[in-house]
Amino acid sequence: MATALGRMLPAGLTATVVGTELRVSLNSVTVGLTANPFGVRLLAHRRNVPGIGRARIEATGDHSGLTLFDVTSARRRSTRRPPRCARTFARG
């Protein structure tokens, strides 16, 4: 399926299948879809964000609504503050 879909996608987009999830990616953003059970996932990660260093956002949902919302950042090691900051919401 990913091979057939990949031919129709614009340049830069890639499609892969991992387990039962179809993932479509562009640079550092991935959208995943599963059919049974229904689920949607959004993952974005970026390095060299000014003032933050690294940033990562992940959100997942299913037929009942939002199941995970995770925002994580990591500062560059040159700062004296703790290196990680994370906020997570998980329903379950």
N, C-alpha and C positions, 0 to 999 in steps of 0.2 A: 504494500500500500504506500509506504513512504517513497519508494522508487517512482511509482506512478504519479504521486502527488508532487514529488520533487521536480519533475519535468515541467509542470505547469506553473511553478512558483517563479516570481521575478528574481533577477540576479541578487545574490546576497542572502536570500532566505534558504534555509535548509530544513528538511523534514527527516525525522528518525522515529523509529518505534522502539520503545523500551518497555518490555513486559506487555501490558495492555494499554499503554499510554502512547498516543501520537503526539510528538513534540515538534513544534515549528519554531525555529530560532533565527534571530537577526542580531548579529554582534553579541551583546551581553544580555539580551532579553529572550526568554523562552516562554512559550505558551504551550501547555499540555492539556490534552483532552482524553478522557476515558469514557467509553460508552456504557459498560456494564460492570460495576455500578457507575452511574454518571458522575463525572468529576471534572473540574477545571482547575488548572494551576497556572500561576503567573510567577516567574522568577526573573529578577533583574539584579545584576551585580556589576559594579563599576570600580575600577582602581583610579587613584590619583584625583579624587574629588577634592577641590580646594577646601581647606580647613577641616576635612574629615579624614582623608586618606582613602580607605576602602568603605564601600557602602553596599548593602545587600537587602533586597526586599523580596519577600515571598508571601503569596496569598493563595490559599486553596479553598475550594468550595465544592459542595455536592448538592443533591436535591433538597437538602434541608437548609442550605444557606452557607455562610462563611464558616469554615472549620479551622483555618489557621491564618493568622496575620503576623508576620515576623519582620522586624526591621532591625538590622545589625550594622554597626559601624565600627571601624577599627582605626585608631589614630596612628600616625607614623610613630615609630619607636623613639624618635628624638624628643618627644614631649615627656614631661615628668608625671603626667596624670596616668591613671590606670588605662591600659591599652584597649579595652573593649567596652562597648556599651550596647546593650540589646534590650529590646522590648518585644514580647511575644504574647499573642492571644491565641489560645487553643481551646476549642469547645470540645467537650467530650466527657 
